[in-house]
């Protein structure tokens, strides 16, 4: 199942210009499935970077606007889009001029695969 | 702030057979959407226009027309802004 998902993520990577990687992790940043190109910044793939999203999304949920779904972080040469699918987190890293809207629309295409993956994470001790 | 954009969209929607209209920025983020249009399609619309521009990079961005049984979707890029108009087939 994971191999199929990885192949599918690699296929999605090719579809969006400037998208460097797609990571599916748990909320601690532990990678479950990853599709990465050589252009992805290695520092951003580390669990201590990805796990900060867990705290950020919790805090953003306290703004009184409802549950936080997505956080888009723009950097000088990269953009990071993280989606709250707790217990899973989806992280996309792309170039600064990458099509953000196109990346956001990938959510619906990845979502069907997340149910089984989430069950595995919940069952893990 | 977006009064001018709203006015343009109002004008487009007043045109016969137009069922929806969407405007997106260069990052594929939706600036405005009215009628029978899904906001999430903004990114894909910009991506389509970007790909079409690659066919003739030295010319003005082309107008892309996507045709289905019931509707037509016309996509046109102008600078950093991309617009899509959905028309019912006559």
Backbone of each chain as ProteinMPNN parsed JSONL, in Angstrom:
{"seq_chain_A": "XXXXXXXXXXXXXXXXXXXXXXXXXXXXXXXXXXXXXXXXXXXXXXXXXXXXXXXXXXXXXXXXXXXXXXXXXXXXXXXXXXXXXXXXXXXXXXXXXXXXXXXXXXXXXXXXXXXXXXXXXXXXX", "coords_chain_A": {"N_chain_A": [[0.823, -1.198, 0.0], [1.915, 1.243, 0.862], [3.946, 1.558, -0.985], [2.515, 1.886, -3.344], [1.251, 4.277, -2.751], [3.464, 5.948, -2.538], [4.39, 5.926, -5.152], [2.245, 7.183, -6.352], [2.361, 9.698, -5.156], [4.793, 10.574, -6.201], [4.024, 10.787, -8.824], [2.216, 12.909, -8.599], [3.991, 14.89, -7.864], [5.334, 15.381, -10.23], [3.363, 16.591, -11.64], [2.946, 19.2, -10.743], [4.521, 22.174, -11.34], [7.629, 23.144, -9.985], [7.227, 22.027, -7.51], [8.772, 20.494, -4.827], [8.756, 18.463, -2.874], [6.638, 15.983, -1.271], [5.367, 15.149, 1.775], [4.131, 12.756, 4.012], [3.423, 12.665, 7.291], [3.404, 11.763, 10.84], [1.995, 13.541, 13.687], [4.231, 14.203, 15.101], [6.161, 14.583, 13.296], [7.332, 12.371, 12.224], [8.275, 10.632, 9.412], [5.983, 8.955, 7.24], [5.258, 8.361, 4.613], [7.11, 9.435, 1.823], [7.781, 11.579, -0.918], [10.311, 12.78, -2.721], [12.262, 15.245, -4.395], [15.542, 16.023, -5.738], [15.887, 18.7, -5.315], [14.749, 19.496, -2.992], [14.91, 21.176, 0.167], [17.072, 19.926, 2.578], [17.027, 20.48, 5.301], [14.406, 21.155, 5.849], [13.128, 18.791, 5.783], [13.407, 17.527, 8.076], [12.275, 16.008, 11.163], [12.075, 17.83, 13.365], [11.506, 20.27, 12.21], [9.092, 19.805, 10.855], [7.406, 19.009, 12.898], [6.762, 21.312, 14.269], [4.523, 22.302, 13.132], [2.371, 21.007, 14.325], [2.07, 22.288, 16.812], [1.651, 24.905, 15.898], [-0.748, 24.699, 14.434], [-2.503, 23.986, 16.445], [-2.48, 26.325, 18.007], [-3.412, 28.172, 16.117], [-5.967, 27.283, 15.873], [-7.169, 28.392, 18.012], [-8.019, 30.895, 17.451], [-10.616, 31.447, 17.155], [-11.862, 30.987, 14.801], [-12.595, 28.537, 14.058], [-11.531, 25.104, 13.411], [-8.139, 24.848, 12.481], [-7.057, 24.353, 9.166], [-5.097, 24.484, 7.135], [-1.723, 25.593, 6.814], [0.164, 28.02, 5.251], [3.415, 28.758, 4.556], [5.546, 31.26, 3.563], [8.755, 31.615, 2.287], [11.951, 33.197, 1.471], [12.998, 31.702, -0.749], [11.517, 29.399, -0.833], [8.324, 27.724, -0.459], [6.175, 26.49, 2.047], [3.64, 24.259, 2.54], [1.357, 23.117, 4.772], [-0.879, 20.631, 5.829], [-3.546, 19.998, 7.978], [-4.348, 16.958, 8.961], [-4.977, 15.482, 11.137], [-4.644, 12.354, 12.807], [-2.531, 12.735, 11.041], [-0.115, 14.619, 9.124], [0.198, 16.534, 6.247], [2.81, 17.618, 4.257], [3.897, 19.95, 1.938], [6.562, 21.029, -0.019], [7.71, 23.64, -1.943], [9.007, 25.703, -4.663], [9.425, 29.31, -4.32], [7.863, 30.61, -6.215], [6.016, 28.796, -6.979], [2.887, 27.214, -7.925], [0.589, 27.866, -5.706], [-2.167, 27.479, -5.37], [-2.632, 25.263, -6.967], [-1.259, 23.311, -5.578], [-2.789, 23.268, -3.244], [-5.096, 22.184, -4.28], [-4.404, 19.563, -4.557], [-5.025, 18.27, -2.293], [-7.565, 17.019, -2.248], [-7.033, 14.904, -3.868], [-5.217, 13.352, -2.545], [-6.438, 12.709, -0.219], [-8.215, 10.325, -0.207], [-6.415, 8.248, 0.322], [-5.617, 8.534, 2.878], [-7.104, 7.512, 4.971], [-6.629, 4.769, 5.615], [-3.973, 4.968, 6.3], [-4.051, 6.68, 8.487], [-5.363, 5.065, 10.302], [-3.402, 3.197, 10.865], [-1.525, 4.771, 12.19], [-2.965, 5.579, 14.436], [-3.352, 3.129, 15.726], [-0.778, 2.464, 16.41], [1.537, 1.929, 19.094]], "CA_chain_A": [[0.0, 0.0, 0.0], [2.786, 2.421, 0.974], [4.66, 1.693, -2.262], [1.561, 2.462, -4.31], [1.044, 5.68, -2.389], [4.696, 6.686, -2.873], [4.38, 6.086, -6.618], [1.211, 8.166, -6.658], [2.877, 11.016, -4.746], [5.802, 10.941, -7.199], [3.257, 11.193, -10.007], [1.69, 14.25, -8.311], [5.15, 15.797, -7.859], [5.637, 15.751, -11.621], [2.262, 17.371, -12.21], [3.001, 20.607, -10.317], [5.831, 22.806, -11.584], [8.264, 23.788, -8.833], [6.969, 21.315, -6.248], [9.98, 19.717, -4.544], [8.5, 17.223, -2.133], [5.38, 15.76, -0.549], [5.642, 14.261, 2.913], [3.024, 12.445, 4.924], [4.055, 12.335, 8.567], [2.487, 11.863, 11.968], [2.081, 14.913, 14.19], [5.577, 14.451, 15.64], [7.076, 14.788, 12.176], [7.94, 11.107, 11.787], [7.765, 10.394, 8.059], [5.326, 7.682, 6.924], [5.495, 8.223, 3.171], [7.669, 10.678, 1.288], [8.204, 11.652, -2.316], [11.229, 13.922, -2.634], [13.201, 15.455, -5.497], [16.858, 16.443, -5.216], [15.879, 20.14, -5.05], [14.118, 19.774, -1.692], [15.88, 21.543, 1.207], [17.173, 18.806, 3.529], [16.67, 20.927, 6.666], [12.949, 21.206, 5.992], [12.585, 17.427, 5.806], [13.681, 16.94, 9.395], [11.093, 15.993, 12.038], [11.932, 18.994, 14.252], [10.874, 21.344, 11.44], [7.71, 19.445, 10.519], [6.588, 18.864, 14.107], [6.303, 22.625, 14.753], [3.176, 22.521, 12.583], [1.406, 20.513, 15.305], [1.836, 23.369, 17.777], [1.112, 26.071, 15.186], [-2.156, 24.466, 14.067], [-3.265, 24.047, 17.703], [-2.604, 27.736, 18.376], [-4.258, 28.825, 15.112], [-7.333, 26.859, 16.15], [-7.705, 29.173, 19.135], [-8.348, 32.253, 17.0], [-12.068, 31.597, 17.118], [-12.335, 30.852, 13.417], [-12.801, 27.109, 13.812], [-10.332, 24.28, 13.359], [-7.202, 25.244, 11.42], [-6.924, 23.291, 8.165], [-3.868, 24.58, 6.343], [-0.831, 26.727, 7.054], [1.079, 28.263, 4.133], [4.546, 29.584, 5.014], [6.334, 31.711, 2.417], [10.142, 31.962, 2.591], [12.523, 33.868, 0.283], [13.12, 30.851, -1.938], [10.656, 28.208, -0.737], [7.053, 27.832, 0.244], [5.824, 25.246, 2.731], [2.198, 24.168, 2.761], [1.109, 21.981, 5.649], [-2.308, 20.397, 6.011], [-3.906, 19.325, 9.218], [-5.192, 15.778, 8.756], [-4.592, 14.749, 12.341], [-3.273, 12.29, 13.331], [-1.498, 12.871, 10.008], [0.184, 15.961, 8.617], [0.757, 16.496, 4.886], [3.684, 18.777, 4.032], [4.364, 20.165, 0.57], [7.576, 22.078, -0.116], [7.896, 24.018, -3.342], [9.751, 26.953, -4.859], [8.626, 30.462, -3.888], [6.907, 31.015, -7.255], [5.222, 27.616, -7.332], [1.443, 27.471, -7.947], [0.048, 27.496, -4.396], [-3.538, 26.992, -5.542], [-2.571, 23.912, -7.526], [-0.859, 22.42, -4.473], [-3.947, 23.124, -2.357], [-6.096, 21.317, -4.911], [-3.968, 18.16, -4.472], [-5.574, 17.711, -1.058], [-8.675, 16.103, -2.532], [-6.519, 13.713, -4.556], [-4.459, 12.534, -1.588], [-7.33, 12.377, 0.896], [-8.713, 8.942, -0.142], [-5.398, 7.303, 0.795], [-5.211, 8.85, 4.247], [-7.915, 6.798, 5.965], [-5.907, 3.56, 6.035], [-2.715, 5.394, 6.918], [-4.396, 7.244, 9.798], [-5.697, 3.933, 11.172], [-2.123, 2.599, 11.273], [-0.892, 5.678, 13.169], [-3.76, 5.544, 15.673], [-3.133, 1.832, 16.361], [0.613, 2.322, 16.851], [1.641, 2.182, 20.537]], "C_chain_A": [[0.872, 1.27, 0.0], [3.528, 2.662, -0.337], [3.773, 2.342, -3.323], [1.369, 3.949, -4.048], [2.267, 6.51, -2.769], [4.756, 6.952, -4.383], [3.388, 7.189, -7.012], [1.692, 9.58, -6.306], [3.946, 11.502, -5.734], [5.142, 11.435, -8.485], [2.707, 12.617, -9.813], [2.803, 15.294, -8.344], [5.458, 16.304, -9.269], [4.584, 16.678, -12.203], [2.349, 18.862, -11.879], [4.415, 21.136, -10.518], [6.376, 23.421, -10.304], [7.982, 23.132, -7.502], [8.135, 20.357, -5.996], [9.702, 18.431, -3.77], [7.108, 17.205, -1.502], [5.701, 14.772, 0.563], [4.339, 13.994, 3.651], [3.675, 11.958, 6.211], [2.985, 12.223, 9.649], [2.699, 13.236, 12.6], [3.42, 15.238, 14.848], [6.609, 14.641, 14.531], [7.764, 13.526, 11.696], [7.391, 10.745, 10.411], [7.143, 9.006, 7.885], [5.537, 7.375, 5.442], [6.118, 9.538, 2.702], [8.043, 10.536, -0.18], [9.033, 12.93, -2.419], [12.053, 14.025, -3.914], [14.521, 15.958, -4.903], [16.901, 17.931, -4.86], [15.291, 20.492, -3.671], [15.166, 20.133, -0.648], [15.902, 20.486, 2.317], [16.747, 19.209, 4.947], [15.156, 20.87, 6.904], [12.327, 19.814, 6.054], [12.738, 16.796, 7.191], [12.458, 17.048, 10.311], [10.957, 17.24, 12.901], [11.367, 20.214, 13.54], [9.39, 21.041, 11.256], [6.82, 19.416, 11.766], [6.111, 20.211, 14.665], [4.897, 22.948, 14.235], [2.105, 22.095, 13.587], [1.037, 21.597, 16.301], [1.149, 24.563, 17.105], [-0.373, 25.897, 14.868], [-3.038, 24.476, 15.312], [-3.516, 25.494, 18.106], [-3.547, 28.462, 17.415], [-5.726, 28.464, 15.324], [-7.985, 27.66, 17.261], [-8.114, 30.586, 18.73], [-9.855, 32.49, 16.912], [-12.648, 31.497, 15.728], [-12.634, 29.398, 13.075], [-11.466, 26.383, 13.72], [-9.43, 24.737, 12.206], [-6.986, 24.068, 10.468], [-5.553, 23.298, 7.503], [-3.026, 25.758, 6.805], [0.121, 26.837, 5.862], [2.179, 29.189, 4.636], [5.385, 29.949, 3.798], [7.723, 32.143, 2.887], [10.752, 32.598, 1.338], [12.642, 32.949, -0.937], [12.3, 29.559, -1.876], [9.285, 28.593, -0.207], [6.727, 26.465, 0.831], [4.326, 25.281, 3.011], [1.95, 22.926, 3.604], [-0.382, 21.854, 5.917], [-2.556, 19.559, 7.245], [-4.873, 18.181, 8.913], [-4.986, 14.864, 9.955], [-5.368, 13.439, 12.474], [-2.167, 12.43, 12.28], [-1.284, 14.347, 9.654], [0.747, 15.787, 7.2], [1.571, 17.768, 4.696], [4.098, 18.807, 2.563], [5.443, 21.239, 0.628], [7.812, 22.37, -1.593], [8.717, 25.286, -3.449], [8.836, 28.132, -4.527], [7.575, 30.866, -4.916], [6.022, 29.873, -7.738], [3.719, 27.936, -7.178], [0.785, 26.95, -6.649], [-1.356, 26.884, -4.511], [-3.573, 25.567, -6.072], [-2.194, 22.906, -6.433], [-2.049, 22.191, -3.537], [-4.986, 22.177, -2.94], [-5.678, 19.846, -4.895], [-4.557, 17.464, -3.252], [-6.649, 16.654, -1.349], [-8.194, 14.821, -3.201], [-5.756, 12.787, -3.618], [-5.384, 11.972, -0.504], [-7.81, 10.912, 0.922], [-7.708, 7.943, 0.435], [-5.136, 7.44, 2.294], [-5.924, 8.013, 5.305], [-7.157, 5.59, 6.521], [-4.646, 3.931, 6.802], [-2.974, 5.931, 8.337], [-4.698, 6.118, 10.787], [-4.422, 3.288, 11.711], [-1.479, 3.446, 12.374], [-1.628, 5.623, 14.505], [-3.484, 4.256, 16.442], [-1.726, 1.674, 16.925], [0.73, 2.683, 18.335], [2.351, 3.5, 20.833]], "O_chain_A": [[0.619, 2.223, -0.737], [3.72, 3.804, -0.755], [4.202, 3.209, -4.085], [1.328, 4.765, -4.968], [2.137, 7.632, -3.26], [5.119, 8.041, -4.828], [3.663, 8.012, -7.885], [1.462, 10.53, -7.054], [4.001, 12.686, -6.065], [5.622, 12.36, -9.139], [2.727, 13.428, -10.739], [2.601, 16.424, -8.786], [5.79, 17.471, -9.476], [4.852, 17.447, -13.126], [1.876, 19.695, -12.652], [5.376, 20.621, -9.947], [5.659, 24.144, -9.612], [8.439, 23.614, -6.465], [8.451, 19.516, -6.837], [10.359, 17.416, -4.002], [6.498, 18.241, -1.242], [6.241, 13.693, 0.315], [3.545, 14.906, 3.881], [4.392, 10.957, 6.214], [1.817, 12.539, 9.42], [3.504, 14.021, 12.099], [3.716, 16.401, 15.122], [7.793, 14.838, 14.804], [8.669, 13.584, 10.864], [6.183, 10.569, 10.252], [7.707, 8.006, 8.329], [5.94, 6.273, 5.072], [5.707, 10.617, 3.128], [8.553, 9.503, -0.614], [8.515, 14.03, -2.228], [12.492, 13.011, -4.456], [14.6, 16.276, -3.716], [17.828, 18.382, -4.188], [15.336, 21.646, -3.246], [16.206, 19.478, -0.571], [14.869, 20.19, 2.919], [16.188, 18.406, 5.694], [14.695, 20.578, 8.007], [11.138, 19.673, 6.343], [12.265, 15.688, 7.443], [11.707, 18.022, 10.259], [9.836, 17.682, 13.155], [10.808, 21.102, 14.185], [8.538, 21.903, 11.472], [5.637, 19.752, 11.703], [5.161, 20.252, 15.447], [4.178, 23.758, 14.819], [1.059, 22.734, 13.694], [-0.137, 21.811, 16.603], [0.211, 25.151, 17.645], [-1.16, 26.832, 15.016], [-4.185, 24.918, 15.256], [-4.627, 25.852, 18.498], [-4.377, 29.267, 17.838], [-6.618, 29.245, 14.994], [-9.203, 27.617, 17.437], [-8.512, 31.385, 19.578], [-10.305, 33.6, 16.629], [-13.795, 31.879, 15.498], [-12.897, 29.074, 11.917], [-10.407, 26.975, 13.926], [-9.903, 24.98, 11.096], [-6.763, 22.936, 10.899], [-4.928, 22.252, 7.331], [-3.566, 26.809, 7.15], [0.798, 25.873, 5.506], [1.893, 30.294, 5.097], [5.876, 29.073, 3.086], [7.837, 32.96, 3.8], [10.15, 32.55, 0.265], [12.403, 33.396, -2.059], [12.389, 28.723, -2.776], [9.109, 29.644, 0.409], [6.964, 25.429, 0.21], [3.816, 26.21, 3.636], [2.292, 21.814, 3.201], [-1.061, 22.842, 6.196], [-1.878, 18.567, 7.512], [-6.054, 18.402, 8.644], [-4.84, 13.649, 9.819], [-6.584, 13.404, 12.284], [-0.99, 12.26, 12.599], [-2.156, 15.192, 9.861], [1.659, 14.99, 6.982], [1.079, 18.868, 4.946], [4.587, 17.816, 2.021], [5.245, 22.268, 1.274], [8.077, 21.467, -2.387], [9.082, 25.88, -2.435], [7.616, 27.976, -4.46], [6.524, 31.398, -4.558], [5.364, 29.974, -8.773], [3.338, 28.813, -6.403], [0.473, 25.766, -6.522], [-1.681, 25.905, -3.839], [-4.423, 24.765, -5.685], [-2.736, 21.802, -6.372], [-2.292, 21.069, -3.092], [-5.67, 21.46, -2.21], [-6.494, 18.971, -5.184], [-4.589, 16.236, -3.178], [-6.645, 15.561, -0.781], [-8.85, 13.783, -3.119], [-5.658, 11.585, -3.863], [-5.137, 10.9, 0.048], [-7.811, 10.307, 1.994], [-8.101, 6.909, 0.974], [-4.51, 6.573, 2.904], [-5.408, 7.828, 6.407], [-7.056, 5.41, 7.735], [-4.296, 3.308, 7.804], [-2.206, 5.665, 9.261], [-4.338, 6.201, 11.961], [-4.368, 2.881, 12.871], [-0.958, 2.919, 13.357], [-1.008, 5.62, 15.568], [-3.39, 4.276, 17.67], [-1.498, 0.85, 17.811], [0.095, 3.635, 18.79], [2.52, 3.862, 21.997]]}, "seq_chain_B": "XXXXXXXXXXXXXXXXXXXXXXXXXXXXXXXXXXXXXXXXXXXXXXXXXXXXXXXXXXXXXXXXXXXXXXXXXXXXXXXXXXXXXXXXXX", "coords_chain_B": {"N_chain_B": [[-11.481, 47.811, -1.436], [-11.429, 45.813, -3.342], [-13.301, 46.719, -5.077], [-13.249, 47.512, -7.795], [-12.637, 45.141, -9.1], [-14.855, 43.607, -8.39], [-16.772, 45.023, -9.807], [-16.069, 44.544, -12.471], [-16.487, 41.799, -12.555], [-19.209, 41.695, -12.078], [-20.126, 42.865, -14.431], [-19.302, 40.937, -16.287], [-20.825, 38.761, -15.458], [-23.306, 39.675, -16.123], [-23.483, 39.27, -18.771], [-25.077, 37.485, -21.421], [-25.677, 33.957, -21.103], [-23.488, 33.432, -19.474], [-22.316, 31.525, -16.833], [-20.642, 31.47, -14.711], [-17.731, 32.864, -13.069], [-14.261, 33.306, -12.549], [-11.421, 34.62, -10.904], [-7.933, 34.589, -10.595], [-4.733, 34.857, -8.89], [-1.139, 34.994, -9.71], [-0.142, 32.951, -8.205], [-2.016, 31.055, -8.156], [-4.036, 31.471, -6.397], [-7.314, 32.162, -5.406], [-8.925, 35.147, -6.332], [-11.396, 36.164, -6.804], [-14.628, 34.735, -7.121], [-17.575, 33.882, -8.708], [-20.938, 32.685, -9.205], [-21.546, 29.519, -10.793], [-19.049, 28.103, -9.973], [-16.142, 26.438, -8.808], [-14.13, 27.304, -6.085], [-11.754, 25.98, -5.541], [-10.744, 25.305, -7.997], [-9.126, 27.284, -8.908], [-6.272, 27.12, -8.782], [-5.729, 25.085, -10.637], [-6.715, 26.186, -12.97], [-4.945, 28.345, -13.354], [-2.614, 26.848, -13.693], [-3.206, 25.515, -16.097], [-3.297, 27.687, -17.874], [-0.656, 28.526, -17.671], [0.74, 26.355, -18.776], [-0.274, 26.446, -21.372], [0.804, 28.847, -22.224], [3.412, 28.132, -22.641], [3.494, 27.005, -25.125], [3.724, 28.945, -27.118], [5.944, 30.915, -26.31], [6.802, 33.493, -26.963], [4.71, 34.959, -27.815], [1.594, 36.712, -27.067], [-0.232, 35.678, -24.125], [-2.249, 32.82, -24.737], [-5.821, 32.333, -25.338], [-7.548, 29.891, -23.677], [-9.827, 27.35, -24.403], [-12.016, 25.266, -22.899], [-14.125, 22.637, -23.523], [-17.187, 21.193, -22.657], [-20.035, 18.904, -22.516], [-22.134, 20.517, -21.642], [-21.116, 23.014, -20.943], [-18.787, 25.75, -21.532], [-15.437, 26.618, -20.864], [-13.575, 29.432, -20.651], [-10.296, 30.477, -20.602], [-8.12, 33.035, -19.771], [-5.073, 34.77, -19.61], [-3.722, 37.667, -18.073], [-1.087, 39.524, -17.659], [-0.194, 39.118, -14.375], [-2.529, 38.116, -13.603], [-5.128, 35.742, -13.901], [-8.016, 34.894, -15.623], [-11.145, 33.179, -15.665], [-13.938, 32.241, -17.513], [-17.067, 30.833, -17.351], [-19.268, 29.482, -19.616], [-22.589, 28.803, -20.621], [-23.591, 26.401, -23.007], [-24.932, 27.447, -26.046]], "CA_chain_B": [[-10.237, 47.535, -2.149], [-11.689, 44.976, -4.53], [-14.519, 47.235, -5.727], [-13.086, 47.502, -9.254], [-12.717, 43.738, -9.529], [-16.267, 43.218, -8.255], [-17.525, 45.668, -10.885], [-15.765, 43.797, -13.706], [-17.155, 40.498, -12.463], [-20.648, 41.965, -12.251], [-20.341, 43.088, -15.881], [-19.161, 39.647, -16.978], [-21.959, 37.9, -15.102], [-24.512, 40.206, -16.768], [-23.449, 38.85, -20.174], [-25.916, 36.296, -21.607], [-25.111, 32.598, -21.103], [-22.35, 33.251, -18.556], [-22.823, 30.893, -15.608], [-19.704, 31.64, -13.604], [-16.515, 33.612, -13.38], [-13.241, 33.151, -11.506], [-10.173, 35.364, -11.132], [-6.9, 34.081, -9.695], [-3.438, 35.532, -9.043], [-0.111, 34.146, -10.328], [0.124, 31.797, -7.348], [-3.152, 30.141, -8.217], [-4.961, 31.739, -5.289], [-8.531, 32.767, -5.93], [-9.181, 36.536, -5.958], [-12.85, 36.327, -6.832], [-15.351, 33.671, -7.817], [-19.032, 33.999, -8.585], [-21.694, 31.773, -10.032], [-21.375, 28.074, -10.659], [-17.605, 27.864, -10.105], [-15.55, 25.984, -7.557], [-12.954, 28.099, -5.724], [-10.558, 25.125, -5.566], [-10.222, 25.12, -9.352], [-8.269, 28.429, -9.257], [-4.898, 26.653, -9.01], [-5.659, 24.289, -11.874], [-6.938, 27.13, -14.081], [-3.673, 29.047, -13.568], [-1.666, 25.866, -14.227], [-3.561, 25.292, -17.514], [-2.875, 28.849, -18.671], [0.819, 28.515, -17.692], [1.165, 25.339, -19.748], [-0.63, 26.927, -22.716], [1.753, 29.927, -22.565], [4.687, 27.53, -23.047], [3.424, 26.614, -26.544], [4.271, 30.073, -27.887], [6.385, 31.809, -25.229], [7.078, 34.865, -27.401], [3.46, 35.652, -28.142], [0.714, 37.039, -25.939], [-0.842, 34.442, -23.597], [-3.419, 32.428, -25.537], [-7.08, 32.04, -24.647], [-7.788, 28.444, -23.709], [-11.259, 27.053, -24.324], [-12.303, 23.873, -22.545], [-15.522, 22.45, -23.878], [-17.857, 19.968, -22.214], [-21.353, 18.77, -23.135], [-23.064, 21.587, -21.28], [-20.502, 24.322, -20.697], [-17.477, 26.11, -22.065], [-14.642, 27.39, -19.918], [-12.579, 30.238, -21.378], [-9.245, 30.903, -19.672], [-7.236, 34.043, -20.372], [-4.134, 35.348, -18.657], [-3.354, 39.045, -18.355], [-0.047, 39.824, -16.661], [-0.137, 38.105, -13.31], [-3.908, 37.728, -13.271], [-5.767, 34.807, -14.825], [-9.471, 34.896, -15.493], [-11.861, 32.076, -16.315], [-15.372, 32.507, -17.66], [-17.833, 29.623, -17.679], [-20.447, 29.84, -20.429], [-23.498, 27.719, -20.991], [-23.597, 26.255, -24.465], [-26.196, 27.932, -26.617]], "C_chain_B": [[-10.498, 46.768, -3.442], [-12.922, 45.435, -5.303], [-14.433, 47.134, -7.249], [-13.249, 46.102, -9.809], [-14.167, 43.252, -9.475], [-17.106, 43.772, -9.407], [-17.33, 44.903, -12.201], [-16.511, 42.469, -13.703], [-18.663, 40.636, -12.647], [-20.992, 42.115, -13.727], [-20.287, 41.758, -16.638], [-20.379, 38.769, -16.722], [-23.258, 38.358, -15.764], [-24.587, 39.804, -18.244], [-24.293, 37.575, -20.341], [-25.108, 35.006, -21.658], [-23.887, 32.401, -20.19], [-22.879, 32.687, -17.243], [-21.868, 31.055, -14.429], [-18.446, 32.344, -14.053], [-15.531, 33.471, -12.223], [-12.0, 33.955, -11.888], [-9.153, 34.881, -10.111], [-5.599, 34.84, -9.911], [-2.395, 34.538, -9.575], [0.223, 32.913, -9.481], [-1.029, 30.806, -7.327], [-4.117, 30.328, -7.063], [-6.14, 32.565, -5.805], [-8.711, 34.205, -5.422], [-10.678, 36.799, -5.905], [-13.463, 35.149, -7.568], [-16.832, 33.881, -7.613], [-19.692, 32.998, -9.517], [-21.324, 30.328, -9.777], [-19.908, 27.683, -10.894], [-17.074, 27.384, -8.773], [-14.244, 26.737, -7.291], [-11.662, 27.28, -5.846], [-9.972, 24.955, -6.966], [-9.286, 26.258, -9.769], [-6.848, 27.985, -9.613], [-4.756, 25.931, -10.328], [-5.836, 25.191, -13.091], [-5.634, 27.884, -14.397], [-2.636, 28.098, -14.176], [-1.926, 25.605, -15.714], [-3.062, 26.465, -18.363], [-1.344, 28.925, -18.758], [1.337, 27.534, -18.75], [0.896, 25.807, -21.174], [0.34, 28.011, -23.179], [3.069, 29.352, -23.093], [4.691, 27.125, -24.526], [4.046, 27.687, -27.428], [4.77, 31.122, -26.899], [6.596, 33.255, -25.657], [5.816, 35.661, -27.75], [2.664, 35.957, -26.878], [0.091, 35.734, -25.403], [-2.103, 34.075, -24.371], [-4.676, 32.307, -24.676], [-7.334, 30.546, -24.794], [-9.285, 28.221, -23.569], [-11.431, 25.566, -24.032], [-13.795, 23.654, -22.76], [-16.047, 21.129, -23.318], [-19.234, 19.919, -22.864], [-22.222, 20.002, -22.899], [-22.422, 22.973, -21.227], [-19.178, 24.504, -21.445], [-16.736, 26.871, -20.988], [-13.549, 28.108, -20.701], [-11.568, 30.776, -20.375], [-8.314, 31.874, -20.387], [-6.354, 34.641, -19.288], [-3.819, 36.78, -19.068], [-2.359, 39.477, -17.287], [0.008, 38.724, -15.622], [-1.521, 37.559, -12.974], [-4.459, 36.776, -14.338], [-7.265, 34.803, -14.559], [-10.076, 33.699, -16.207], [-13.34, 32.42, -16.356], [-16.052, 31.209, -18.099], [-19.099, 30.034, -18.421], [-21.297, 28.612, -20.683], [-23.523, 27.631, -22.509], [-24.956, 26.659, -25.017], [-26.92, 26.804, -27.343]], "O_chain_B": [[-9.889, 47.027, -4.48], [-13.514, 44.676, -6.07], [-15.388, 46.732, -7.914], [-13.898, 45.888, -10.834], [-14.644, 42.578, -10.388], [-18.011, 43.111, -9.917], [-18.282, 44.65, -12.94], [-17.091, 42.064, -14.711], [-19.305, 39.804, -13.288], [-21.989, 41.582, -14.213], [-21.113, 41.49, -17.51], [-20.901, 38.123, -17.63], [-24.187, 37.572, -15.952], [-25.622, 39.975, -18.889], [-24.233, 36.683, -19.495], [-23.999, 34.971, -22.19], [-23.32, 31.309, -20.148], [-23.762, 33.269, -16.613], [-22.242, 30.806, -13.283], [-18.134, 32.414, -15.242], [-15.923, 33.513, -11.057], [-11.584, 33.966, -13.047], [-9.45, 34.774, -8.921], [-5.377, 35.404, -10.982], [-2.72, 33.385, -9.856], [0.801, 31.949, -9.982], [-1.015, 29.835, -6.57], [-4.928, 29.447, -6.779], [-5.967, 33.535, -6.543], [-8.654, 34.447, -4.216], [-11.16, 37.56, -5.067], [-12.885, 34.631, -8.523], [-17.297, 34.041, -6.485], [-19.091, 32.529, -10.484], [-20.854, 29.963, -8.699], [-19.576, 27.023, -11.879], [-17.501, 27.863, -7.722], [-13.367, 26.802, -8.151], [-10.612, 27.812, -6.207], [-8.832, 24.513, -7.111], [-8.711, 26.214, -10.857], [-6.289, 28.42, -10.62], [-3.784, 26.132, -11.056], [-5.189, 24.99, -14.119], [-5.268, 28.04, -15.562], [-1.873, 28.486, -15.06], [-0.986, 25.488, -16.5], [-2.48, 26.268, -19.429], [-0.796, 29.334, -19.782], [2.25, 27.847, -19.514], [1.713, 25.602, -22.071], [0.666, 28.097, -24.363], [3.759, 29.991, -23.888], [5.754, 26.924, -25.115], [4.792, 27.389, -28.36], [4.089, 32.121, -26.671], [6.573, 34.155, -24.818], [5.862, 36.875, -27.95], [3.011, 35.524, -25.779], [-0.089, 34.785, -26.166], [-2.939, 34.94, -24.632], [-4.602, 32.194, -23.452], [-7.334, 30.009, -25.902], [-9.935, 28.829, -22.718], [-11.035, 24.717, -24.831], [-14.624, 24.401, -22.238], [-15.425, 20.08, -23.487], [-19.572, 20.786, -23.67], [-22.934, 20.472, -23.787], [-23.093, 23.983, -21.439], [-18.556, 23.55, -21.911], [-17.329, 27.68, -20.274], [-12.705, 27.474, -21.335], [-11.937, 31.45, -19.412], [-7.789, 31.579, -21.461], [-6.819, 34.975, -18.198], [-3.668, 37.077, -20.252], [-2.738, 39.76, -16.151], [0.225, 37.554, -15.939], [-1.659, 36.649, -12.157], [-4.268, 36.994, -15.534], [-7.712, 34.72, -13.415], [-9.567, 33.261, -17.239], [-13.92, 32.837, -15.354], [-15.66, 30.58, -19.082], [-19.897, 30.827, -17.923], [-20.784, 27.52, -20.929], [-23.483, 28.645, -23.207], [-25.996, 26.25, -24.501], [-28.002, 27.015, -27.89]]}, "name": "protein", "num_of_chains": 2, "seq": "XXXXXXXXXXXXXXXXXXXXXXXXXXXXXXXXXXXXXXXXXXXXXXXXXXXXXXXXXXXXXXXXXXXXXXXXXXXXXXXXXXXXXXXXXXXXXXXXXXXXXXXXXXXXXXXXXXXXXXXXXXXXXXXXXXXXXXXXXXXXXXXXXXXXXXXXXXXXXXXXXXXXXXXXXXXXXXXXXXXXXXXXXXXXXXXXXXXXXXXXXXXXXXXXXXXXXXX"}
